Amino acid sequence: MKPGDLVRPTNSCGGKPGGTRCETAIVLNSYLSHCEDVQVDSQRYVSVDVYEFELACSCGIFQELDYEGRLELINESR
């Protein structure tokens, strides 16, 4: 994902905790947060890059780490 992409945050938005979550947000900025070793089977680990995104929705601006698909890219051609 890159700045300007429209995404669907599945975990949170810029609003107050416990409030209604926005359905869409726009990516303002992204950067590599860190690398992690993830176990893929009982004997093997792979290194995975974890990115942090700065997002804006109608509630405000917030940050989100992209762990296991917390951000879904919205295909604008649909």
N, C-alpha and C positions, 0 to 999 in steps of 0.2 A: 504494500500500500504506500501511496505517496501523498504529499500535501494536495488538497483539493478533492480527494476521493470521498465519496459518500459511503458511510458504513452503518451497520446496525449493531450497536453495542448490546451484548447479551447479558452483561453483568451489572452495569451501572450507568448513570448519566451525571450531568453537572448539577442536578437538583438536590434537594435535601434527602437524607437517608429515610427510607420508608415511604417516600412519595411516589407518585406515578413516574415511571421511567419513560424517557423519550424513545421513540422508535428509530430515529436516525440522528446521525452526527456527521460532521465534516472533519477530515484530518487536517490539522493545522501544521503539525511538525512530527517527525519521527526520528528516532536515533537508536542505535544499538545500546541496550541497557547492560547486558551481560551474557555470558555463555554458560550453559549448564550441561552436565553429563546426565543423560536420560537412559534408564535401563529399558532395552527393547526386548530382551528375553533373559533367561536365567544366567546366561554367561556373557552377555554383550551389552556394552554401553555405547551410545553415540553422543557427540557433542552437538548441541542445539543452540542457535542464536536466539535470544529473547529481545524483542524490540519494545520500546516504550513509545506511546503515541500521545500527542497533545491533541485533544478533540474539543469541538465546540458544538453544543446543541442549544435549543431555545432556553434551557435553564442556566447555562453558563459554560465555562471552560473547565475541563478536567483532564487528568492523565489516566491512561490505562495501559497495563502491560498485556501483551498479546500472548497469554497462556492458553493453549488448547482451544483456539478458536473463539476467544471472547469477543472478537470483532469480526463481523461478517461483511465482506465487501458487497455492496449493492450494485448489481449489474444494471446500468442505466439503459441498456438496449432492450430490456424486458418491457 
